[in-house]
Amino acid sequence: MNKKVQVQHWGLIDYQEAWDRQEGMFADTIAQKVANRSRPAEEQLPTSNYLIFCEHPHVYTLGKSGHETNLLANDDFLKTIGATYHRINRGGDITYHGPGQLVGYPILDLDNFFTDIHRYMRLLEEAVIRTLADYGLVAGRIEGLGSERLTGVWLGEGVQAGGLTTTGPARKICAMGVKASRWVTMHGFALNVNTDLSYFGHIVPCGITDKAVTSLSAELGRPVEMTEVAGIMQRHLAALFEMEIV
């Protein structure tokens, strides 16, 4: 097991460029795993793990299980607000990325940690919940109808937050969507920090019609330093996954 994780900060990067770079790293990791299978144990090479932080220019992305009707704007309107649109190969429905939103792309070989995709998603959520707690916010999860969960991190009424009291209407602060193959992950989470929330008005976020969105700065009433949030997130992810950050 190789628990070393390389942290990379890509800054503000075009969504397509970040996607292509992720795909390359993802494919290389899988290729290494496949190659190891034909080698004796003593000749196998450790697979790499990455944790990428970045921001994107205004963009809407639709997951493979999503519905285009949840995008409420046409191409001409998207041009007027400086936004682009991509269909992508992660799970989930439609979401928005933009400046002031901390996007995290863990590209991990879960064979180095644990082979449980549900546990993986819950630990990503937990890292966000703990990060928000460091800013004095009570956040948690929402159980959907029946056994269906509403993935991501939420504040407000109906939030399961470890017995702590939550106030106000339910509002989403962090969206998540991942892809995994041969236990290698890509895509990840998008935490609204200083995000322009008006851009969410042009979609049905994650296909959910009856709940709002929020940001860290909206909840605190002040801007928040992005590098500070990334550092706190990195610390909590490292602790939860028992990563060795390099």
C-alpha positions in Angstrom: 0.0 0.0 0.0 1.3 3.4 -1.0 -0.3 6.1 1.1 1.9 8.9 -0.3 -0.3 11.6 -2.0 1.1 14.3 -4.2 -0.8 17.6 -3.7 -1.0 19.9 -6.8 -2.5 23.4 -7.0 -3.6 24.2 -10.6 -5.0 27.6 -9.8 -7.7 28.9 -12.2 -7.8 26.4 -15.0 -10.1 25.8 -18.0 -12.4 22.9 -17.3 -11.5 21.0 -20.4 -7.8 21.3 -19.8 -8.2 20.1 -16.2 -10.4 17.2 -17.4 -7.7 16.2 -19.9 -5.0 16.3 -17.3 -7.1 14.3 -14.9 -7.8 11.7 -17.5 -4.1 11.3 -18.3 -3.2 10.8 -14.6 -6.2 8.5 -14.1 -5.2 6.4 -17.2 -1.6 6.2 -16.2 -2.5 4.9 -12.7 -4.8 2.2 -14.1 -2.1 1.2 -16.6 0.4 0.8 -13.8 -2.1 -1.4 -11.9 -2.6 -3.6 -15.0 1.1 -3.9 -15.6 1.7 -4.9 -12.0 -0.5 -8.0 -12.5 2.0 -9.5 -14.9 5.0 -9.0 -12.6 6.2 -10.9 -9.6 5.4 -9.2 -6.3 9.0 -8.0 -5.8 9.0 -6.3 -9.2 5.7 -4.5 -8.9 5.8 -0.7 -8.8 3.6 1.4 -6.4 0.7 3.3 -8.0 0.6 7.1 -7.6 -2.0 9.1 -5.7 -2.8 12.8 -6.3 -4.9 15.5 -4.6 -5.5 18.4 -7.0 -7.0 21.7 -5.9 -8.2 24.3 -8.5 -10.8 26.8 -9.6 -12.6 26.9 -13.0 -14.0 29.7 -15.1 -17.8 29.7 -15.3 -18.9 26.3 -16.5 -21.9 23.9 -16.2 -21.2 20.2 -16.2 -23.8 17.4 -16.6 -23.0 13.9 -15.3 -23.8 10.7 -17.2 -27.0 10.1 -15.2 -28.2 13.7 -15.5 -31.0 15.4 -17.5 -30.3 18.2 -20.0 -33.7 19.8 -19.0 -31.9 20.8 -15.7 -29.9 23.3 -17.7 -32.3 26.3 -17.9 -30.3 28.4 -20.4 -29.4 27.9 -24.1 -26.0 28.3 -25.8 -26.6 32.0 -26.7 -27.4 32.9 -23.1 -24.4 31.0 -21.8 -22.2 33.1 -24.0 -23.6 36.3 -22.5 -22.7 35.2 -19.0 -19.3 33.9 -20.0 -20.1 30.3 -19.3 -19.5 27.0 -21.1 -21.2 23.6 -20.9 -19.8 20.0 -20.8 -21.3 16.5 -20.6 -18.9 14.5 -18.5 -18.3 10.9 -17.3 -18.8 11.3 -13.6 -21.9 10.4 -11.6 -24.5 12.9 -10.6 -26.6 15.5 -12.5 -25.9 19.1 -13.4 -23.7 21.4 -11.4 -21.9 24.7 -11.7 -18.2 25.5 -11.3 -16.7 29.0 -11.2 -14.2 31.4 -9.6 -14.4 31.4 -5.9 -15.3 27.7 -5.7 -12.7 25.3 -4.3 -12.7 22.2 -6.6 -10.9 19.1 -5.4 -9.9 16.2 -7.6 -8.5 13.2 -5.7 -7.0 10.7 -8.1 -6.4 7.9 -5.7 -5.8 4.2 -6.1 -8.2 3.0 -3.4 -6.2 -0.3 -3.2 -3.8 1.8 -1.3 -6.4 2.8 1.3 -9.6 0.7 1.2 -11.8 -0.7 -1.5 -15.2 0.8 -0.6 -16.6 3.5 -2.9 -19.4 4.4 -0.4 -16.9 4.9 2.4 -14.8 7.0 0.0 -17.8 9.3 -0.7 -18.6 9.6 3.0 -15.0 10.5 3.9 -14.9 13.2 1.3 -18.1 14.6 2.8 -16.7 14.3 6.3 -13.6 16.3 5.3 -15.8 19.1 4.1 -18.0 18.9 7.2 -14.9 19.2 9.4 -13.6 22.1 7.3 -16.8 24.0 7.7 -16.8 23.3 11.5 -13.4 25.0 11.7 -15.3 28.1 10.5 -18.0 27.7 13.1 -20.6 26.2 10.7 -22.8 23.1 11.5 -23.0 21.1 8.3 -23.9 17.5 7.5 -25.8 15.2 5.2 -29.4 14.8 4.1 -31.1 11.5 3.8 -33.3 11.4 0.7 -36.6 9.6 0.2 -36.5 6.0 1.2 -32.9 4.7 1.0 -31.8 7.4 -1.5 -29.3 9.9 -0.1 -28.7 13.5 -1.3 -25.0 13.4 -2.0 -22.9 16.3 -0.8 -22.7 18.6 2.2 -25.6 20.7 3.4 -26.6 23.2 6.0 -30.1 23.8 7.5 -33.3 22.0 8.2 -33.2 18.2 7.8 -29.4 17.9 7.9 -28.0 15.0 9.9 -25.2 16.7 11.7 -24.2 14.4 14.6 -26.9 15.6 16.9 -26.0 19.3 16.6 -28.7 21.8 15.8 -29.0 23.2 12.3 -31.0 26.3 11.4 -32.6 27.8 8.3 -33.8 26.2 5.1 -31.8 23.3 3.7 -29.1 24.6 1.4 -26.2 22.9 -0.3 -22.7 24.1 0.1 -20.7 21.4 -1.5 -21.5 19.2 -4.5 -19.8 15.8 -5.3 -19.5 13.6 -8.3 -16.9 10.9 -8.8 -15.8 8.2 -11.3 -14.0 5.1 -10.4 -12.5 2.3 -12.4 -10.3 -0.6 -11.0 -10.6 1.2 -7.7 -8.9 4.4 -9.1 -10.9 7.6 -8.6 -11.3 10.9 -10.4 -13.5 14.0 -10.3 -14.4 14.9 -6.8 -16.0 17.8 -4.8 -16.8 21.5 -5.4 -17.0 23.6 -2.2 -18.7 27.0 -2.6 -16.3 29.4 -0.8 -16.6 32.9 -2.4 -18.8 31.7 -5.3 -21.2 34.0 -7.3 -24.4 32.1 -6.4 -26.4 33.8 -9.1 -25.0 31.3 -11.6 -26.9 28.5 -9.9 -30.1 30.3 -11.0 -29.6 29.0 -14.5 -29.7 25.3 -13.6 -31.6 22.9 -11.3 -28.6 22.1 -9.1 -28.0 18.4 -9.1 -31.6 17.9 -10.3 -33.0 19.0 -6.9 -35.8 21.5 -7.2 -36.8 22.3 -3.7 -33.5 23.2 -2.0 -31.2 26.2 -2.1 -27.4 26.7 -2.5 -25.1 28.7 -0.3 -21.4 29.5 0.1 -18.9 29.8 3.0 -18.7 33.6 2.4 -22.5 33.9 2.3 -22.8 32.1 5.6 -20.0 34.1 7.3 -20.9 37.4 5.8 -17.3 38.0 4.6 -14.9 36.8 1.9 -12.7 33.8 2.8 -9.1 33.1 1.6 -9.2 30.3 -0.8 -5.7 29.0 0.0 -6.6 28.9 3.7 -9.7 26.7 2.9 -7.6 24.4 0.7 -5.1 24.0 3.5 -7.7 23.0 6.0 -9.3 20.6 3.6 -6.0 19.0 2.9 -5.4 18.5 6.6 -8.7 16.8 7.2 -8.4 14.6 4.0 -5.0 13.5 5.1 -6.2 12.6 8.6 -9.3 10.7 7.4 -7.6 8.8 4.7 -4.3 8.4 6.6 -2.4 10.0 3.7 1.2 10.8 3.7 1.3 14.2 2.0 4.3 14.8 -0.3 
